[in-house]
Amino acid sequence: MEWSATSATEAYLDTLKLCGNHKRRYDSWMTKEPGSNEFISALAAGMKAKLIVEVAYGVSPSTVALAAAARQTGGRLVCILPEPVPAESKKVIKDSGLKDIVDFKTGDPSKLLPNYEKIDFSLVDCKNDEYTGLLKLIDVNPRRSVVVANNLVGEKKGLGGHVRCLNDEVVVRSMKHPIGKGMEVTMIGKSNDIEKRDWGSRESSSPPKIRENAMKKTISSNWIVKVDEKSGEEHIYRVPNFI
């Protein structure tokens, strides 16, 4: 999977700034999930996602984060919501300079989601089982795609590596991370590309398999991006707030 350390870093910093500004101005934008928005923004921008789709209950910091990533890649964000967008949320997007990047779609997500094909990056807020089921409706880009299932509280699972309509040449790898309330990141791509970018796994270079990591209880923390000046590789570190 082609990776841009520069785009990932710029999106991370942009999201950090934008979300920080809005938290100070709007009480409704306060989040108990520090670092998760910066993480998904860096992830989407780093893989150069052009078509980004978010399925959520409303406009949130994650919407700004994904729009910031789309701005870096020259792509667009489709935000699918069950209800019309409140005026305050529209103002947040406008004030962020992201109005022309975000395309809001209102209605039944199960009917709207199938309208989009070969999605590069998708995020689904899985607060209830109905939305978790929407993960299987996503038409991923078989060449390279990432599906993020957010708010997987407790033992709740996302895709678990099961993606529809893919041939044997495509590798799917799912891993659950202790980010926010629980986040599963599923990578889809060709075997060579997946092996080259293993998103922090320290396992041996055995034949590609679907992997899931159990979520562990963690203290509040932030995600920090560092770039190796010699190799150009980008590294994402989880740093406790008390450090």
N, C-alpha and C positions, 0 to 999 in steps of 0.2 A: 504494500500500500504506500503510494507516494506520500511523503510527509514534508511539510514546510514548518520548520522551527520558528521562522520569522512571523508567519501568519498566526501561529498558535500563541506566541508571546504577545503580539500586538492585540489580538482579540482578548486575551486574558486581562491585559492592562486596561483596555477599553471598557470591558465589563466591570472590572473592579472600580473604575472611576464612575461610570454611569449608575451602577446599582448603589454605590455609596452616596451619590448625590440625591438619588430618589428616596433612599431610606431616611435621609435627613429632612426631606420635604413632605413625605407622605407616610403617616403612621401605618397605613394598610400595607406598606411594602416592607415592613420589618419581617425578617425571616429568621427562623431558628436553625437554618441549614447553612452555616457559613462555609464558603468555599465551593459549594456544589455548582453554583452558576458559573463561576470562573472556570471550573473544570470542564463543563460541557462546552463552553465557548471555545476554549483552547483546543478541545478535541475535534470539534466541527471545523474550525478554521485550519487546524494543522493538517487534516486530511483533504483540505481544499473542496469541501462540500459545496455544491452549487444549488441543489434542491434540498432544502431543509424543511421538514414538516413537524410541527408541534401539535399534539392533541392534549388539551387541558380543559379545566373548568373555567378558567378566566385568565386574563392577562396578568403576568407575574414577572418577577426578576428573571426567570428562565427565558421568557419571551425576549426581553432586552438582551440577554446573553447570546441567544441564538441569532438574533438580528445583528448583533455586533460581529458575530462570526461571519454571517452572510455578507456584511459590508467589506470584510477583509478579503473574501474569496470572489467578490463580484457576483454573488448568487442572490437568492431570494428565500424568504421565510414565509411559509404558508402556516397560519395559526388557525386551527380548527377549534371552534368553541360552541357549546350547546346553546348559549344565550348571547344576545347582542352585546357589543363591547360598550362598557360605560364611558361616559364623557371624560372622566378623570383618567382612565386607562389610555384613551386616545391621546390625551394631552401629554401623558408621560412619553409615549412613543414619538409624538411630534417634537417635544422638547429635546429628545435624545438625538434628533436628526435622523431617525430611522423610518419615518413615515413611508418613504418610497420603496423601502425594502420589505416591509411587512404587508402581507396580503391576508386580511381577516376573512374567514369563512364561517358563517353561523348556521347551525342546524344539527341534525343527527350525525355524529361522527362516523357511525357504521355505514352511512350512505355517502358521506363526503370523502372519506379516506380512500376508497377504491378508485376515485377519479384521478389519483396521482400515481404515475408509474416511474419505476427506476429511481426511487428516492435515495439520495446519497446519505442523508443523516436524518434520523427521526427520534423524537422524544415523546413518550406517552406518560402522562401522570396517572399512575395506577392506584389511586386512592381507594377504588372499589373494584370488585371482580368484573363488572361490566367493561370498564376501561382496560383492564388487563387483557380481556379477550380481544380487544382491538389490535393488539400487537400482531396477531396472526393475519390481519387484513392488509398489513403493510407490504407494498410491492417494492422490494429492495433492488438497488442496482447490483446485479450479480458480480460486476467487476470489482467494486469496492463500495461497501456501505457499513454504517454503524447504526444500530438500534439501541436506544437507551430507554429502559423502563425505570421510572422514578417513583419514589415513595413506596417501595416494597417493604412494608413494615413486617418485622418478625420473620416468620417462615414463608411469607408470600413469595411466589416465584414469578418470573417474567417469561421470556421465550424458552429459557432453558436449552437453547441451541436448536430448537425446532422451527425452522423457517420453511415456508411453502415454496414450491415450484423452483427448486434449484437442482442442477445436475451434479453428477459425482465429482466434477472438476472444481466445484466451489466448496470451500471450507467454511464452516460456521463454528465460532468459538464464543461461548458465553461465560462471563465471570461476574459474580456479585461482589460489590465493593461496599465498605462501611462509610459511604459518603451520604451526607444528609440523613434521611430516614431509611436508607437502603436503596442502592442503585445497581441495576444489572446492565452491563455493557456487552452487547453482542456484536462481534466483528464478522463481516461477510466478505470474502474475497478469494482469490486464487491462492493455492497452497504456498507457493513461494513467497508471495507478498505477506501472507499472514505470519509465516515463520520468521520473516525479517523483522516484523514489528509485533512484539508479543505483549505490549502494554504492561510492562513491569513484571511479567512472570519470570520466575527463576528456575523453572523446571528444565529438565534436560531436553535436547533437541530430538525427541522421539517423534514418530509419525503424528500428524495433527489429530487432535481429539477435542471433543467438546469438554470444557472444564467449567466447574462452578465452585466458587469459594464461599464458604459460609461467612455470613456477616458477623462481625464481632463488635461488642460494645466498645465505644471509643469516647475520648474526651473531646470537647470542642476544639476545632483546629481550622487552619487555613491551608490552601493549596498554593505552593510557590513554584514558579517556572524558572528553570536555569538552563542556559544554553552553553554547551561546550564549545569554546572558541576555536579549538583545533579541528574537531570532528564535525561540528555543526549539529550534533545531536541535541535534542531537547529532552529535558528530564522534568517530571512533575513530582514534587515532594509534598508530603502531608506533614505540616508543622503545628504542634500544639500551641494554643494561644498564649500559654504562660511562658513560652521561651522568649 
